[in-house]
Amino acid sequence: GFEGLVPKGRSDAGMSRKLDEELQERIRYFKTNYPRMSAAAIYRQLKSDGSVINGQVSESTVSRFVKRLQSELRQTPNKDMRRYERPHINEVWCGDSSVGPRLTDSDGKKHRIYIIAL
């Protein structure tokens, strides 16, 4: 019937075929001790210490595992701060200056004007 046409879920859904338990623990160690470390940096570290041999595991596999790990650890990402944005008022001030037009006084002498803004 119609139920036979509905795709079935995989029995190994959520399980990594490429990452063994030891490698998953190494990635979990890096992510818990260095939460700001990116998946690419973790992959480079795993390659440099010999945990991953070239071609054994791809960077995207590590990236997918890290993404799933972050949701498991329920880490909230750091609040994105824009340029010159701070959590409290008066924590940062910004100033700028510019050379304005030349003005002529009553004697005909030209003076340079400076524009300063805070």
N, C-alpha and C positions, 0 to 999 in steps of 0.2 A: 503494500500500500504506500501511501504518501510518506509515512514515517521512515520508510526505507530510503527515501530520497534526501532526507535531512542528514547533513554531514555529522559524523560522530567525532567527539573530541578524542584527542590522543591520550593513551594511557600513561605516557611519560611526560605529560604537559607540566611545564615548570621545572623540569629536571634538565640539567646540562649534560650533554653526551661527551663534550670535549673536556670540560673541567672536572678533574677528579677531586676527591674530598680534600686532599692535601693542598691543592692549588686554590680551592675555594676558601680554605682556612687562611691561606696567605693573603688573599685579596681581602677577606673579612678583617684580618689583622691590620692591614694598611688603612682600610676605610674607617675602622673604629679608632685607631690611634692617630691618624692624620685625616680628619674628616674633610678638609679642604683639598685633599689630593685628588686630582682628576683621574678618570679611567685611563687616559693616555699615559699619564705619569706612572700610574700603577703598572701598566703594561711594560713601560720602559724599565721600571725597577725589576720586574719579574724576569725580563730578558737579560738584564745586566747581572743579576745574581744567579742565573742559570736555572731558574725554576721553569722557564719556558724556553724550549729549544725552537729555533727559527722555523716557522711553518707549522708547529704543533698546534698552537692556538692563535686565532686572529685577535686583533685589537677590538674588533666589533663584538666578539664573544665576551671579552672581558668587560666591555662597555655595557652590554646588556645585563651581565651579572651584577655589575655595580649599580645599575639603575634599579634592578629588582631588590638588591640589598638595601638601598637607601629607603625604599618603601617599606621594607621589613623593619628597618631600624627606626622608622618614623622620624627621620631627621627633617627638620624644616630648613629649607635653604636660607642662607643669609639674606636679609632684606637688601634689595638692590638700592644702593645710594647713587644718586645722580651727582654730577659735578657741582661742587660747592653746597651740597645738601647735607645738613647735619640734623640730629634728632632734636636738639634744643635751640632756641632762639639765641642769637648773638654769639654762637660758637665760632663763627667764621665771618669775616668781613671781606669785601672785595672792593677794590678801588681801581680807577682807571684815569689816565690823563691823556690829553691830546692837544696838539697845537691847533689853535683856531685861526680865524682870519686876522689880517692886520687892520688895525683901526687907526685912523688919522685924528690927532687931537686938533685943538683950535689953532695951534702954531704951524700946522701942516706936517708935523713930525709923525712918522708911522711907528706904531707900537705893536709888538706881537702879543696875541691873546692866548692864554693857556686855559683849557677847559679841564677841570678836575671834578670827578664824580665819585661819590662813595655809595 
